[in-house]
Amino acid sequence: FGPKPLAGRHALVTAGPTHEPIDPVRFIGNHSSGKQGFAIAAALAAAGARVTLVAGPVHLATPAGVTRIDVMTARQMQAACEAALPADIAVMVAAVADWRAEAAPAKLKKDGSGPPPLSLTENPDILAGIGHHARRPALVVGFAAETGDLIAHASAKRLKKGADWIVANDVSEGVFGSDHTHVQLITAAGPEDWGPTPKQAVAERLAGRIARHFDGTP
Ligand code: C5P
């Protein structure tokens, strides 16, 4: 195919962590850097797609040709994804917080009565929502970070969340914040080991694979 194989396609990408406020100055979060999701957004844009990147709080420059929507919480990320539909492609890379707290309206104080109780509520699963959506994108891709039984867990996740593909990472190998990773692409046909590779290369390979999918090339 030509240099812009995804021209005319709209891709929705989520990236980064979410921050769930506890009070006006504190939050529950995680160490996701957003690098992998931003690299995927860049690669899809380079392949000609119109890209909407819904980004949690990260310190990264917006890739060329990408429309970025900044959000803080999981519920804001979900609303931004919903508003971005319809899309042909969804690649959900964000490390969404599984739980949120009920945020106190004023800063919690050490008043001698001990630590405040944190009552947590489960956040919506954005990928599962998109995977089972009435306006489901034609191709839905999720990520899975696992520390054991990588293929079994990621394959189960693919079915449960209604994803076509899962990019599965063994995070016991120390990929957080790193520029390198080791992934398996899990499709209906089974797992493909992509070997140890830079995150940048995963982004380019995935974009190429997505382009081939729409092209009809096996
Ligand atoms: O269940 P787990 O967090 O391992 O699933 C990871 C995949 O699901 C990633 O693609 C992530 O972006 C997505 N996810 C989501 N919303 C959540 C939790 C995970 O979109 N609340």
Residues whose N, C-alpha, C, O or C-beta is under 5 A from the ligand:
A	BS01	C5P	M92 V93 A94 A95 V96 A97 N123 P124 D125 I126 L127 G142 F143 A144 A145
